[in-house]
Amino acid sequence: MKRSKKVFVITVLFILGLGFPVMQAAQDMDEEVSTVTLVISPACKLDIINSKVSKEISSENDAKAFFSEGFVELDINSPTLIVDSNNKWKLSARSSDFTGPYPKDVADLLLKDLSSNHVEAGFTGYTPLSTKDQDIAMHAKGVKDEQHPLQYKILLDWEKDVPGTYEATITYTLSTIGS
């Protein structure tokens, strides 16, 4: 009988803790997933530094010199455009007509991009502006803080450019191209 007690005790211990996983507590688990989607549209930003550019020909000597040369150049880097884009982009310019004592030709206002970055359509040298958009610069991918320092030149004519104030407004447009 001692032997049967031992077998019985061993059997009970085996059943309770060691040998029957069916009798152990089962584990439970549940999973779900989350999807993160970010859709980025083409975006661009144009900033302008020194947007008000002017020159006064006040002395007779200055006037003689500028009219003899046939033009007056305005300050370098005035204005400076700063381009940011996350996509292919283009930068264009157009001018309003001049206001003043006589209808000065818009083509008398010339623009030069002093930057070496992505300059187009001859704007590396002075190019006459128009009332229609003209591409100044473009690039096939995004850029950050790309600077385009500009300079204006205005043609002068002894016979037409009578004393007075002449003013034109230049509109710069930065746009993304494609998707």
C-alpha positions in Angstrom: 0.0 0.0 0.0 2.8 2.3 0.6 3.7 1.9 -3.0 0.2 2.7 -4.2 0.2 5.9 -2.1 3.4 7.0 -3.7 2.1 6.3 -7.1 -1.1 8.1 -6.3 0.7 11.2 -4.9 3.1 11.3 -7.9 0.1 10.9 -10.3 -1.8 13.7 -8.6 1.3 16.0 -8.7 1.9 15.2 -12.3 -1.8 15.9 -13.3 -1.9 19.2 -11.3 1.3 20.8 -12.5 3.4 19.0 -14.8 1.9 16.8 -17.3 -1.3 18.1 -18.7 -1.1 21.5 -20.5 -4.8 21.2 -21.3 -5.5 21.9 -17.7 -3.2 25.0 -17.6 -4.7 28.5 -18.3 -4.8 29.3 -22.0 -3.4 32.6 -23.4 -5.5 35.0 -25.4 -4.3 37.6 -28.0 -6.0 40.1 -30.4 -4.3 42.4 -33.0 -5.5 45.3 -35.1 -3.5 47.5 -37.5 -3.5 51.2 -38.3 -2.4 52.8 -41.6 -0.9 56.2 -41.7 -1.2 58.1 -45.0 0.2 61.5 -45.8 -0.7 63.2 -49.1 1.5 66.1 -50.0 0.4 68.4 -52.8 2.8 70.6 -54.8 3.7 73.7 -52.9 5.8 76.8 -53.4 6.6 80.1 -51.7 8.1 83.3 -53.0 9.5 86.0 -50.8 10.9 89.3 -52.0 13.5 91.5 -50.2 13.9 95.2 -51.1 10.7 95.3 -53.2 10.6 99.1 -53.5 13.4 100.1 -55.9 13.9 103.7 -57.0 16.4 106.1 -58.4 16.3 109.9 -58.5 18.3 111.7 -61.1 18.5 115.0 -59.3 21.6 116.7 -60.4 22.2 118.2 -63.9 25.5 116.3 -64.1 23.9 113.0 -63.3 21.1 113.6 -65.8 23.7 114.4 -68.5 25.7 111.3 -67.8 22.8 109.0 -67.7 21.1 110.4 -70.8 24.4 110.3 -72.7 24.8 106.6 -71.8 21.1 106.0 -72.7 20.2 104.3 -69.5 20.3 104.2 -65.7 21.0 101.1 -63.7 19.3 100.7 -60.3 20.8 99.1 -57.2 22.2 95.6 -57.4 20.2 92.9 -55.5 17.1 95.1 -55.4 14.9 93.2 -55.3 16.1 89.8 -54.3 13.6 86.9 -54.7 13.7 83.8 -52.5 12.3 80.6 -54.0 11.0 77.6 -52.0 9.3 74.7 -53.8 8.8 71.0 -53.2 8.3 70.2 -56.9 9.4 71.2 -60.4 8.9 75.0 -60.6 9.2 78.2 -62.7 9.6 81.8 -61.8 8.1 84.5 -64.2 7.8 88.3 -64.3 5.6 90.8 -66.0 5.4 94.6 -65.8 2.6 97.0 -65.8 2.7 100.0 -68.2 4.6 103.0 -66.9 2.7 105.8 -65.3 4.2 109.2 -65.8 4.2 112.4 -67.9 4.2 110.4 -71.1 3.4 106.7 -71.9 7.0 105.3 -71.6 7.4 102.0 -73.3 7.4 98.9 -70.9 10.3 97.5 -73.0 12.4 100.4 -71.6 12.5 98.5 -68.3 15.1 95.7 -68.4 15.7 93.0 -65.8 18.8 90.9 -65.1 19.0 87.9 -62.7 22.4 88.0 -61.1 22.0 84.4 -59.7 23.7 81.5 -61.4 20.8 79.2 -60.3 18.5 77.9 -63.0 18.2 81.2 -64.9 16.3 81.0 -68.2 15.5 82.8 -71.4 18.4 85.2 -71.5 17.8 86.8 -68.1 21.5 86.4 -67.3 21.9 89.7 -69.1 19.5 92.6 -69.3 16.2 91.5 -70.9 13.3 93.9 -71.7 10.2 93.2 -69.6 6.7 92.9 -71.1 3.1 93.1 -69.9 3.0 89.3 -70.5 4.6 86.7 -68.2 8.2 85.8 -69.1 10.0 82.9 -67.5 13.1 84.1 -65.6 14.1 80.8 -63.9 13.0 77.2 -63.6 14.2 73.9 -62.2 13.2 70.2 -62.5 13.0 69.6 -58.8 12.4 71.3 -55.4 14.7 74.0 -53.8 14.9 75.7 -50.5 15.8 79.3 -50.0 17.2 79.7 -53.5 18.1 83.3 -54.0 17.6 85.3 -57.2 19.2 88.8 -56.8 17.9 91.0 -59.5 18.8 94.4 -61.1 16.8 96.8 -63.1 17.9 99.0 -65.9 15.8 101.8 -67.5 16.5 103.1 -70.9 16.5 106.9 -71.3 15.7 109.1 -74.3 16.6 112.8 -74.4 13.5 113.6 -76.5 10.8 111.5 -74.7 11.8 111.3 -71.1 10.6 114.6 -69.9 10.9 115.6 -66.2 8.5 113.8 -63.9 8.0 110.5 -61.9 7.8 107.3 -63.9 6.6 104.1 -62.2 5.9 100.5 -63.2 4.8 97.6 -61.1 6.5 94.3 -61.7 4.7 91.1 -60.7 6.7 88.0 -60.0 5.0 84.6 -60.1 6.3 81.3 -58.7 4.4 78.2 -59.8 4.9 74.5 -59.6 4.8 72.5 -62.8 3.0 69.1 -63.0 2.2 66.9 -60.0 
